[in-house]
Amino acid sequence: MSEPLKLKVETPEDLTLLASLVQDAAIVGSDMHYDPKAHQFILMANRYCWEKKRPWWQRGLFAIKHPGERQRCALHFNTVMDVKYKSQTALDKDAVFSLLDVKISEEDSEKLELIFAGHMSIALKIECVEIFLTDQGETFEALARPDHTKDYSE
């Protein structure tokens, strides 16, 4: 068992690391909450443990039978002044979203974007980058390994 991650993000370089750790995280709509008085956007996610690389002999058919692990984690986005949802789907408390990226907007350095599969995004207006990622509990077996090679356009 490895140590749970605890990460404080304050720079664009830190944000790149965070984005790689939470890529393909599964998030239920009811696990996202904005507290305007505390200036916090908080979410709970089941992140895929990309940092646990498999040796070459555990790839291929082995990876199908053992798709990897997920880790429950909390993400606290501080100094959040406002939240905008690109799609009304983001307000669906029963929906499950797949987080693809976390990045600073190219047009506005005070806007942090959470990019999800299915053309959904959440924009956080921030004063500065201050994010905390904290793993919660033990890892558990993933149902499937995320696959970015499939073509779903057909």
Secondary structure, 3 states (H helix, E strand, C coil): CCCCCEEEECCHHHHHHHHHHHCCEEEEHHHEEEECCCCEEEEEEEEECCCCCCCHHHCCHHHHHCCCEEEEEEEEECCEEEEEECCHHHHCCCCEEEEEEEEECCCCCCEEEEEECCCEEEEEEECCCCEEEEECCCCEECCCCCCCCCCCCC
